[in-house]
Amino acid sequence: MKTMHFRSVNYKADKKLKDFAKKRIEKLSIFCNQIIEVFVFTKVENNSDGINKWAELKIRIPGDDIVVKKISKSFEASINLAAESAKRILKRRKEKERIL
């Protein structure tokens, strides 16, 4: 992965959250070594049930973009869920490439 961009909407993200996101996203390069850049968008939504922390990953790879959105009670959990979904997508793509 060459670069990671982190954007927080409706709040100010601390360094700890940014470091967590970077560390978690770097693990995706195990499954795809062609990742050009990753955009991490985090957002707090105004609702009353407490499940209001959005994380969206946009992963740029040659020929395509993978976009995954997750919501949960904490940003760390949302980033984790999004990274897990992205991992499954990247694995599937790798399997298809192997077959072709």
GROMACS elastic network, one bead per residue, 0.5 to 0.9 nm:
[ bonds ]
;  ai    aj funct       b0    kb
    1     4     6  0.76915   500
    1    25     6  0.87539   500
    1    26     6  0.68849   500
    1    28     6  0.85665   500
    1    29     6  0.62979   500
    1    32     6  0.89787   500
    1    33     6  0.71594   500
    1    34     6  0.73134   500
    1    35     6  0.50701   500
    1    36     6  0.57094   500
    1    37     6  0.59813   500
    1    38     6  0.76848   500
    2    35     6  0.73022   500
    2    36     6  0.56749   500
    2    37     6  0.56983   500
    2    38     6  0.84126   500
    3    36     6  0.71240   500
    3    38     6  0.64582   500
    3    39     6  0.85741   500
    4    22     6  0.71091   500
    4    25     6  0.83652   500
    4    37     6  0.57168   500
    4    39     6  0.58370   500
    4    40     6  0.73927   500
    5    37     6  0.78034   500
    5    38     6  0.62218   500
    5    40     6  0.60213   500
    5    41     6  0.83221   500
    6    18     6  0.69827   500
    6    21     6  0.83637   500
    6    22     6  0.87741   500
    6    38     6  0.85381   500
    6    39     6  0.60671   500
    6    41     6  0.60726   500
    6    42     6  0.78903   500
    7    13     6  0.82751   500
    7    39     6  0.77672   500
    7    40     6  0.61940   500
    7    42     6  0.62772   500
    7    43     6  0.84974   500
    8    11     6  0.62320   500
    8    12     6  0.63789   500
    8    13     6  0.60817   500
    8    40     6  0.83743   500
    8    41     6  0.59111   500
    8    43     6  0.57827   500
    8    44     6  0.84905   500
    9    12     6  0.76374   500
    9    13     6  0.88086   500
    9    41     6  0.75211   500
    9    42     6  0.61471   500
    9    44     6  0.67950   500
   10    42     6  0.88646   500
   10    43     6  0.62049   500
   10    44     6  0.59828   500
   10    45     6  0.80220   500
   11    42     6  0.89425   500
   11    43     6  0.73824   500
   11    44     6  0.70257   500
   13    16     6  0.82706   500
   13    17     6  0.65310   500
   13    18     6  0.71396   500
   13    42     6  0.85596   500
   14    17     6  0.56102   500
   14    18     6  0.66275   500
   14    19     6  0.88627   500
   15    18     6  0.50815   500
   15    19     6  0.60568   500
   15    20     6  0.85117   500
   16    19     6  0.51518   500
   16    20     6  0.61256   500
   16    21     6  0.86666   500
   17    20     6  0.50046   500
   17    21     6  0.61819   500
   17    22     6  0.86114   500
   17    75     6  0.77602   500
   17    76     6  0.72400   500
   18    21     6  0.51229   500
   18    22     6  0.61600   500
   18    23     6  0.86326   500
   19    22     6  0.50557   500
   19    23     6  0.61027   500
   19    24     6  0.85106   500
   20    23     6  0.52560   500
   20    24     6  0.61282   500
   20    25     6  0.85395   500
   20    76     6  0.73825   500
   20    79     6  0.88008   500
   21    24     6  0.51502   500
   21    25     6  0.59648   500
   21    26     6  0.84637   500
   21    40     6  0.78090   500
   21    76     6  0.76137   500
   21    79     6  0.66936   500
   21    80     6  0.83337   500
   22    25     6  0.51959   500
   22    26     6  0.60299   500
   22    27     6  0.88423   500
   23    26     6  0.52741   500
   23    27     6  0.68022   500
   24    27     6  0.55666   500
   24    28     6  0.74688   500
   24    79     6  0.79174   500
   24    80     6  0.71871   500
   24    83     6  0.71538   500
   25    28     6  0.54751   500
   25    29     6  0.77129   500
   25    38     6  0.79507   500
   25    79     6  0.86849   500
   25    80     6  0.89192   500
   25    83     6  0.66491   500
   26    29     6  0.57284   500
   26    30     6  0.80189   500
   27    30     6  0.58228   500
   27    31     6  0.79722   500
   27    83     6  0.88403   500
   27    87     6  0.89451   500
   28    31     6  0.55527   500
   28    32     6  0.66057   500
   28    33     6  0.84044   500
   28    35     6  0.85864   500
   28    83     6  0.74575   500
   28    84     6  0.88478   500
   28    86     6  0.78208   500
   28    87     6  0.61827   500
   28    90     6  0.81883   500
   29    33     6  0.50865   500
   29    34     6  0.76782   500
   29    35     6  0.68029   500
   30    33     6  0.65894   500
   31    87     6  0.68438   500
   31    88     6  0.89736   500
   31    90     6  0.62034   500
   31    91     6  0.60835   500
   31    94     6  0.76993   500
   32    35     6  0.63375   500
   32    61     6  0.86241   500
   32    87     6  0.87772   500
   32    90     6  0.63633   500
   32    91     6  0.77713   500
   32    93     6  0.89134   500
   32    94     6  0.74139   500
   33    36     6  0.87558   500
   34    60     6  0.87002   500
   34    61     6  0.58456   500
   34    62     6  0.69137   500
   35    38     6  0.75899   500
   35    59     6  0.69208   500
   35    60     6  0.59755   500
   35    62     6  0.75586   500
   36    59     6  0.76783   500
   36    60     6  0.54551   500
   36    61     6  0.54586   500
   36    62     6  0.73834   500
   37    58     6  0.83693   500
   37    59     6  0.61673   500
   37    60     6  0.53771   500
   37    61     6  0.74961   500
   38    57     6  0.68782   500
   38    58     6  0.56658   500
   38    60     6  0.61707   500
   39    56     6  0.79379   500
   39    57     6  0.57350   500
   39    58     6  0.50181   500
   39    59     6  0.64835   500
   39    60     6  0.83514   500
   40    55     6  0.69740   500
   40    56     6  0.57803   500
   40    58     6  0.66119   500
   40    59     6  0.87238   500
   40    79     6  0.84377   500
   41    54     6  0.78846   500
   41    55     6  0.56739   500
   41    56     6  0.50313   500
   41    57     6  0.65235   500
   41    58     6  0.83094   500
   42    53     6  0.72071   500
   42    54     6  0.54344   500
   42    56     6  0.64260   500
   42    57     6  0.89308   500
   42    75     6  0.72262   500
   42    78     6  0.88391   500
   42    79     6  0.85108   500
   43    52     6  0.81338   500
   43    53     6  0.59705   500
   43    54     6  0.50279   500
   43    55     6  0.66304   500
   43    56     6  0.86622   500
   43    75     6  0.85383   500
   44    52     6  0.57200   500
   44    54     6  0.62719   500
   44    75     6  0.89523   500
   45    51     6  0.86071   500
   45    52     6  0.50040   500
   45    53     6  0.65081   500
   45    54     6  0.73769   500
   46    52     6  0.68261   500
   47    50     6  0.69442   500
   47    51     6  0.78601   500
   47    52     6  0.65189   500
   48    51     6  0.80588   500
   48    52     6  0.82533   500
   49    52     6  0.74899   500
   50    53     6  0.82573   500
   50    72     6  0.81764   500
   50    73     6  0.59786   500
   51    54     6  0.86766   500
   51    71     6  0.67863   500
   51    74     6  0.77550   500
   52    71     6  0.64765   500
   52    72     6  0.61780   500
   52    73     6  0.61066   500
   52    74     6  0.79204   500
   53    70     6  0.83880   500
   53    71     6  0.54633   500
   53    72     6  0.54883   500
   53    73     6  0.58131   500
   53    74     6  0.56499   500
   53    75     6  0.55341   500
   53    77     6  0.88268   500
   53    78     6  0.69109   500
   54    69     6  0.71947   500
   54    70     6  0.58446   500
   54    72     6  0.67976   500
   54    73     6  0.87888   500
   54    74     6  0.83593   500
   54    75     6  0.67972   500
   54    78     6  0.63213   500
   54    79     6  0.82793   500
   55    68     6  0.82593   500
   55    69     6  0.58092   500
   55    70     6  0.54524   500
   55    71     6  0.62906   500
   55    72     6  0.86448   500
   55    75     6  0.66304   500
   55    76     6  0.87249   500
   55    77     6  0.88999   500
   55    78     6  0.53794   500
   55    79     6  0.55390   500
   55    80     6  0.89993   500
   55    81     6  0.87885   500
   55    82     6  0.70234   500
   56    67     6  0.70797   500
   56    68     6  0.55894   500
   56    70     6  0.64109   500
   56    71     6  0.86932   500
   56    78     6  0.83179   500
   56    79     6  0.75501   500
   56    82     6  0.69255   500
   57    66     6  0.77414   500
   57    67     6  0.56110   500
   57    68     6  0.52297   500
   57    69     6  0.64793   500
   57    70     6  0.88421   500
   57    79     6  0.79527   500
   57    82     6  0.66664   500
   57    83     6  0.75747   500
   57    86     6  0.80884   500
   58    65     6  0.66117   500
   58    66     6  0.56238   500
   58    68     6  0.66268   500
   58    69     6  0.88011   500
   59    64     6  0.85631   500
   59    65     6  0.55683   500
   59    66     6  0.50203   500
   59    67     6  0.64031   500
   59    68     6  0.85915   500
   59    86     6  0.83082   500
   60    63     6  0.83186   500
   60    64     6  0.64327   500
   60    66     6  0.65566   500
   60    67     6  0.88266   500
   61    64     6  0.55636   500
   61    65     6  0.59812   500
   61    66     6  0.78118   500
   62    65     6  0.79899   500
   66    86     6  0.73166   500
   66    89     6  0.80171   500
   66    90     6  0.85916   500
   67    86     6  0.78945   500
   68    82     6  0.57159   500
   68    83     6  0.80293   500
   68    85     6  0.69755   500
   68    86     6  0.65771   500
   69    78     6  0.82433   500
   69    79     6  0.88096   500
   69    81     6  0.86935   500
   69    82     6  0.60847   500
   70    77     6  0.88282   500
   70    78     6  0.53681   500
   70    79     6  0.73718   500
   70    80     6  0.89251   500
   70    81     6  0.64515   500
   70    82     6  0.55907   500
   71    74     6  0.82018   500
   71    75     6  0.80950   500
   71    77     6  0.81882   500
   71    78     6  0.53169   500
   71    79     6  0.86130   500
   71    81     6  0.83992   500
   71    82     6  0.87233   500
   72    75     6  0.72138   500
   72    76     6  0.88704   500
   72    77     6  0.63839   500
   72    78     6  0.54090   500
   72    81     6  0.88058   500
   73    76     6  0.87925   500
   73    77     6  0.71773   500
   73    78     6  0.76778   500
   74    77     6  0.53315   500
   74    78     6  0.63148   500
   74    79     6  0.86832   500
   75    79     6  0.59815   500
   75    80     6  0.83694   500
   76    79     6  0.51690   500
   76    80     6  0.60295   500
   76    81     6  0.85969   500
   77    80     6  0.50041   500
   77    81     6  0.61031   500
   77    82     6  0.85450   500
   78    81     6  0.51576   500
   78    82     6  0.61183   500
   78    83     6  0.85073   500
   79    82     6  0.51246   500
   79    83     6  0.60135   500
   79    84     6  0.85621   500
   80    83     6  0.51051   500
   80    84     6  0.61690   500
   80    85     6  0.87089   500
   81    84     6  0.51355   500
   81    85     6  0.63263   500
   81    86     6  0.86494   500
   82    85     6  0.51596   500
   82    86     6  0.61517   500
   82    87     6  0.85553   500
   83    87     6  0.60208   500
   83    88     6  0.87155   500
   84    88     6  0.64273   500
   84    89     6  0.87813   500
   85    88     6  0.52304   500
   85    89     6  0.63614   500
   85    90     6  0.87095   500
   86    89     6  0.50406   500
   86    90     6  0.60773   500
   86    91     6  0.85223   500
   87    90     6  0.51282   500
   87    91     6  0.60988   500
   87    92     6  0.86123   500
   88    91     6  0.51147   500
   88    92     6  0.62113   500
   88    93     6  0.86819   500
   89    92     6  0.51543   500
   89    93     6  0.62644   500
   89    94     6  0.86812   500
   90    93     6  0.50799   500
   90    94     6  0.61763   500
   90    95     6  0.86900   500
   91    94     6  0.50784   500
   91    95     6  0.62650   500
   91    96     6  0.87558   500
   92    95     6  0.51197   500
   92    96     6  0.63239   500
   92    97     6  0.87255   500
   93    96     6  0.51356   500
   93    97     6  0.62593   500
   93    98     6  0.86923   500
   94    97     6  0.50927   500
   94    98     6  0.62574   500
   94    99     6  0.88061   500
   95    98     6  0.50899   500
   95    99     6  0.64178   500
   95   100     6  0.89188   500
   96    99     6  0.51674   500
   96   100     6  0.64178   500
   97   100     6  0.52390   500
